[in-house]
């Protein structure tokens, strides 16, 4: 009888240990990913429900024509739009070579005091590519136009 009780106790201990290990590993994975998950928002979504200044997210749209201003040093200011709303952006750093007005872009950063403070800026890599999230946001505003097909394709 004591042997059955010992087996049952051992089984409960193994189960409890496995449950604790699962909880700890889940917590560690969540902790490691907390900075790696960035939600995408269009300028219209940012203006509709502004995120908290501590939230890191991605914003995408077109760089508004005539809005690109190069400041002192490496600071760049511009406005990103999806046709429904516009958000001012400030970025300190080197912009990608293909970054220009009326072109698609995606930025990562925070929305603080009415300005998106970007820590990273990505631009389209050729004349036809635009991130899916940007295309969806532009289609939602009714201003997306399919690129013209390349000659010979």
ABEGO torsion letter per residue (X at the ends): XAAAAAAAAAAAAAAAAAAAAAAAAAAAAAAAAAAABBBBBBAAAAAABBBBAABBBBBBEBBBBGABBBBBEABBBBBBBAGABBBBBBBBEBBBAABBBGBBBBBBEBBBGGBBBBABBBBBABAABBBAAAAAAAAAAGABBBBBBBBGX
